[in-house]
């Protein structure tokens, strides 16, 4: 006699399978309205131009222009330099806060976290008041040494932008680093120190391997954010320093050249999505590595 299988009674109010499938519709509708439709218009304008004839001629013309190549160079150079500076500065600051006991270390860590909540242009504005031509430091030096011209003019250059971005984005490195340092077993450092290991060797052989996943994840995130930075570059107004976001702004708002602006925007979006994919790969790799070590 065949076994009789009695199915459990359906729960009251449980949605049907077909109804559950419709829950994906509202998020897709929001994405379609807020992202896919505007991006489609940008791509259509980049490919068709004002004549609405689809062609890659606009891309060929813009991508070969000296202005675009200069903007791409400055974007990558500033992003790489700022990310490298954030990695070095964030690692050193995190080491001091985590392993060098001093009064107020916890408060300093919380204070650094507040920088993440601040708009980026505020740092550029503050640097202008301190390091600008009419800033506090230049005015003090001019009065002290009876100078006619401001002695410090690095702010209005590519390095001024890099310094501002390092100040803004270093906390994005420190947060994962401090979390990673908190998981290091203090007994390892004590044993290594008792065996005669110097601080640099402890950092190289114990702390740095444990911090490597956080460094990779934070560095890739900083690279993604600095590539798309707009407010700092605009506020500082560095001479001959035009990045892709600023170039899009100039073409669209000041020159009303929407086709060129859309072409550059498509390239900038592709670059950002590529960096985001790399960031997700790094995060997944670091998560898998931590799980394997655990």
Secondary structure, DSSP 4 states (H G I P E B T S, - for coil): -PPPP-PPPPPTTPPPHHHHHTHHHHHHHHHIIIIIHHHHHHHHHHHHGGGT---SHHHHHHHTSHHHHHHHHHHHHHHHHHHHHHHHHHHHHHHHHHHS--TTHHHHHHHHHHGGGS-HHHHHHHHHHHHSTTSHHHHHHHHHHT-SS-S--GGGSHHHHHHHHHHHHHHHHHHHHHHHHTTS-HHHHHHHHHTT--HHHHIIIIIHHHHHHHHHHHHHHHHHHHHT--HHHHHHT-TT---HHHHHHIIIIIS--HHHHHHHHHHHHHHHHHHHHHHHHHHHHHHHHHHHH-
